[in-house]
Amino acid sequence: MDLNVQAIAQTFALYALPVLLAITLHEAAHGYVARHFGDMTAHAQGRISLNPLRHIDLLGTIIVPITILVLTWKVVAGGVLFGWAKPVPVNYSALRKPRQHMAWVAAAGPLANLAMALMWAVVLRVSIALNAHAGAWLEIAQGDGTSGLIDVVRQQGSGVGDFLIGVSAAGVLVNLVFMLLNLLPIPPLDGGRILTSLLPTRAAWRFAKLEPWGVPLLLVLLFLPVYGSNALSLVLSPLLFESEALVRAMVFL
């Protein structure tokens, strides 16, 4: 297999910090909101923490993403990154109003990712404004979005200023993908939890029984080829396009 080791290393360098922050604050938000509504499980286990090591899952955060990136590098430009963090333990029966509060606990993670996407968008806007080639970078951002910025940084970027543009663009992209992926109505994703809390009791119980099949279903969607891409991208891409356009508009980018 012909791999461009330097290109893979550049990809990791750009995505490492945004991914660590995205999974850390996402999981910590779940634990914080659960504690707010009466469940102390995550607090007792030290999971309401900004220490990434407390949320990293050896298989889901390290082994699987690296394996998938390497295997897909020659098939998809730039490879595919997919993985998961160690879920924050939540005892839903300990919540003061389990069905209602379950939705808020589940929504906390995606909302944290949305906040981080906006934060990274501000950093990106400032980084472009301070760059010597601000006009060119702004044109790329408006024409090709964050993925276009990342590609240009990987291929032609030089210096700290260009690197910061790449990292902040990756921060916007990573957090929007995390948010949208987790909002899919598939248990055990947050969207599945939210839907479970909204369904009638009997339907919610039946829907929750699908949870063991959630991750295998996501992997099938990830590798199922559809129109030259995959089924998961087919679902997420339009949502990502509109979400990114909205975020960039909010920071005048």
N, C-alpha and C positions, 0 to 999 in steps of 0.2 A: 504494500500500500504506500503510495507516494504522498507523504505528508510534509507540509511546509511548517516545520517546527517553529520557526520565527514568527510566522503569522498566527499560529495557535497561541504562542506566548504573548503576543500583542493583544489578542482577544482576551486572554485571562487578565492581563494587566489593566485593560479598560473596564472589565466587568466585575473584578474582584470586590472592590469597595462598595459599589452600588448593590451588588447581590447580597453581601454580608449585612449591609444596613437594611435592605428590603426585608430579608427574612427575620432579622433580629427585632425590628420595630413591629413587624406584622404579628409575630408570635407574642411579644411582650404586650401589645395592645389587647389581644385576646385575654391574657391573664389579668391585666389591669381592670378591664371592664367586668370580667367575671368576679373579681374581688369586690368591685363597686356594688355588684348586685348580690353579694352574700356568699360566693363560693371562694374559700380560702385555699383550695387545693394547689393552684399554681404558685401562690405566695409561699405556702409551706414548703414547696419543693424548690424554691429559689428560681422559678422560671419567669418572674416579672423582673427581667434583668436586661440591661443593654450590652451584656457580655455575649458576643456571638457564639462562643464555645458552648454556652448552655443550650443553644437552639440548633446546633449543627448535628445532623444525622450522618454517620459515616457512610452509609449506603446511599441515602437519598440526596445528600448535599455535596458529596465528593465523588464517590465511585461511579454512580449512575450518570451524572452530568458529564464527567470526563470521558466516560466510555461512549456515550451518545455523541458528544462533540467530535471525537476522533472518528467514529464509524460513519458519521454523516458529513464529514468535512469535504470529501470529494463529490458527494451527491448534491448537497445544498451549499450554495456560496456562503462562506463564513461559518458553516456548520449549524447544528441545532443544539440549543441548551435546554435541558429539561431536568428537573429534580424537585426535591421537597425538603423541608426542614423537619425537625423533631416536633410533633404536635404538642402544644401546650395542654396539659391535662385539665379538663373541666368536668366537674361533677354537676350536671345540669339539675339534678334533684336538690342540690344545695342552694340553688338560686331562689330568691324570694318568690318570684313568679316564673317558674321554669319555662313554660312555653313562650311567654312574651319576652323574657330576658334572654332566651337562647338566641333570638334573632339579633339582639344588640351585641351580644358577645361575638357572634359569627361575623357581623358587619364591621366590627372594630378593626379587624385585620385589613380588609380592602380599603377602608377609610384611611388607615395609616399609610397605605401605599399611595393613595391619591394625594395625601398631604406631602409625602416625600417626592412624588412626581412634580408637584408644583414648586417645591423647594429646589429641586435639581434644575427645573426650568428657569428659575431666577438666576441660579449660578451660571447656567448656560448663557443666558442673555448678557450677564455681566462679563463673562469670559470672552464672548464674541465682541462686545463693545470695546474691551481693552486690547484686543488682538490687533496687530499691525495690518492684518488683511481682513478687517471687520466686514467690509462690503462683500467680499467673496464668500466668506463664511455665512453671512446673513442670506445671501442668495441661495446657497446650498440648503440652508435650514428651511427656507420658505418653499423651495422647489422639491426637495427630496426628503425632508424631515430628519428625524434623529438617526434613522438607519443610514441615510446618505452621509450625514456628518461623520458617523462612526467609520464608514467605509473609506472616506477620504482621509481621515486621521490615520487609519491603519496602513493605507497605501502611500500617502504623501506627507503625513504629519511630521513635524520636527519641533523640538523645544517644549518647554513646560506649558506655554500658552495653548498650543495645539492639543497637547495631551489632556489638559483640563477641559477643553471643549469636548474631546472624545469621552472622557469619564462622565461629565455632566449629561451629555446626550445619552449615554448608556444608562445613567440614572433615571432619566425620564422614561426611556423605553422599558427598562426592567420593571419599574414600579407599575407602569400601566399594564404590562403583560401579567404581572402578578395579580393585580387587582381584577382584571377581566377574567383571567383563568380561574381564580378562586370564586368568582361570582357565578360560574357555570352551575346550573342546578343539578349537580351530581354529587351525592354523598360519597366521601366525607368532606368535600370542598365546602367552603363557607356558604356558597349559594345553595347547596343542598341542605345545610343546616337552617338557613333562612326559610327555604321552602317548607321544610319539615315543621317549623314553628307556625307557619301560616295555614297548613292543611288541617282539615278536621282530624280529630284524634285517631280514628280508625285508619284513615288514609295515610296519616303521618307515620303510624306504626308500620304499615306495610312498606311505605317508601323508604323508611330508615333501614329496613332489612336488606336493601340493595347496597349498603355501604361496603361490604367486602369486595364487591365487584367494581367499585369506583375507580381505583388506580389501574387495574387491568383495562378498563374501558378507555381511560385516558391514553394509555400506551397504544391501544389499538387505533384510536383516533389520530395519534401522533404519527404512526407509521402506515396508516391506510392511505395509499396514493389517490389523489383526486385532482384532476386537471393540472398535472405537473407539480403539485404541492402535496399537502396532506389534509385530512378532514378537519383536524384541529385548527390549522391555519385558515382554512376556508371559513370557519365559524368566527375566529377571533380577528382576522385581518380587517374586515370592515369596521368592527367596533374599535379596534386599535387606531385605525386611520382617523375616525371622527374624534376619538378621545384625545389623541395627540394634537389634532388641529385646534381643539378647544383649549387645551392646556397652553399651547404656544400663543394663541390669541390672547390669553389672560395675562401673559407677560410681554405682549407686544413683540413677539418673535415671528 
